[in-house]
Amino acid sequence: MKAELLKIHPENPEKRKIDKVIDVLRQGGVVIYPTDTVYGIGCDIYNKDAVERVARIKGVDSSKNNFSFICNDLSHISEYVKNLPTPTFKLMKKTLPGPYTFILRSSSKVPKVIDSKKKTVGIRIPNHNIPCEIVKGLGNPIITTSIHDDDEIIEYSTDPTLIYEKFSNLVDIIIDGGPGNNTASTVVDCTDDYEVKIVREGMGDLAPFM
């Protein structure tokens, strides 16, 4: 059965359409959605079968995945993070929502299928209403991983119609929130209490906040 291509307004997401996406996620569905960087593929972090399905689509071993997830706000993040140092919290407060992925020490609330043996987790709060409204309505985070295995930016990453052509037989809903950006998030490792490391340079410029 082919996925539904669901057009949602990026600035003012229609509640009934967001609710439709949430229903699919609650039933273990997988969706593709826009963010403030590239389009992402995801599911409810607490649905093990759905997480493993995302891993298969990505072509990675679910036990060795490098998935991050989307939270709705900073208070939401605190549930999934252990010992968040004050300097890290202040940095996140200045930069989020925005095009950053923060790698943090994970709490016991992070499902093992995501945490595996790393004891760390990547967390995003994108500056985009669609994924934030989905997470808010769902009540817990969703997986966020770029729709290309190596994060190489290729044409279908920005165009929902081309994304639909490639992924319509693999997922349940593809959200058309308009053209995506063609640069991934900046990944920031904050697992060291004393040093912040930029793992990947992306859309977000951290320099003004350091």
Secondary structure, DSSP 8 states (H G I E B T S, - for coil): ---EEEE--SSS--HHHHHHHHHHHHTT--EEE--SSS-EEE-BTT-HHHHHHHHHHHTS-GGG---EEE-SSHHHHHTTBSS--HHHHHHHHHH-SSSEEEEEEB-TTS-HHHHTTT-EEEEE--S-HHHHHHHHHHSS-EEEEESSTT----GGGT-HHHHHHHHTTT-SEEEE-S---SS--EEEE--SSS--EEEE--S---GGG-
